[in-house]
């Protein structure tokens, strides 16, 4: 068997290239064989704590999650993972599709699992990055009547409109002397005016998801949601923010945090893609060989490649696999 060159994450921006032991399929594994193409769920849990037993294993305090120090990531020729965290890919899906099941599962966990989106509901999504775009795609696949994308970058909104959003909105600039709460309330009122949104009735917003982590987006989400609506926080931002608590209380909003993914999310991800209800291919704008992994991270951080092409999602192929082999 060949060697196992691996990128070992020691700390933030501290990565080394080392050889690691080569695992094999476990003797008791009956569901997989060498050569199976799978999507990997990269979080191994204890399976015995209270959260694992009640079906909320994403909250396991002893989670071993790939690329979360002190644990290495999946940039290696081989990666050891429990068999039940491997999801077989149908023949018509690509390895690239398999790699994209991870961010798609984050979106599914937020939209389908936590929010319980129903057909014909209206959705606003703040942040048109990869996860935000996938939240839009999942909402559309589940039958949302309106999927409104909000971002400060017009080019992202242009992509979102062609991908899964029914409408888009660019927030205004701050006014001199305006607090964040004042700005967010004004922003929500402008959204209502420009997009024909109301507090109640068929023009109200049933679900708001923030995939940006920006404080003003989170505040605006609470202002724009309908009476009795739901807000799900997907993106991570500052550890502390100001919240319009009176608005949250008087509107009886349901506010939930979303962290990774849980039972059933990966299965639904594979199903939606295999049935053609979610298309992952348009999101992959940049592809890199395994040896160019550092360049992939640098390009993603810069937000565009040297040729000026904006990055939505970059994918790194495995060792001895060309980026084109993923397609």
Secondary structure, 3 states (H helix, E strand, C coil): CCCCEEEEEEECCEEEEEECCCCCCCCCCCCCCCCCCEEECCEECCCCCHHHHCCCHHHCCCCEECCCCCCCCCCECCCCCCHHHEEECCCCCCHHHHHHHHHHHHHHHHHHHHCCCCCCCEEEEECCCHHHHHHHHHHHHCCCCEEEEECCCHHHHHHHHHHCCCEEECCCCCCCCCCHHHHHHHHHHHHHHHHCCCCCCCCCCCEEEECCCCHHHHHHHHHHCCCCCEEEECCCCCCCCCCCHHHHHHCCCEEEECCCCCCCHHHHHHHHHHCCCCCCHHHEEEEECHHHHHHHHHHHHHCECCCCCECCEEEECCCCCCHHHHC
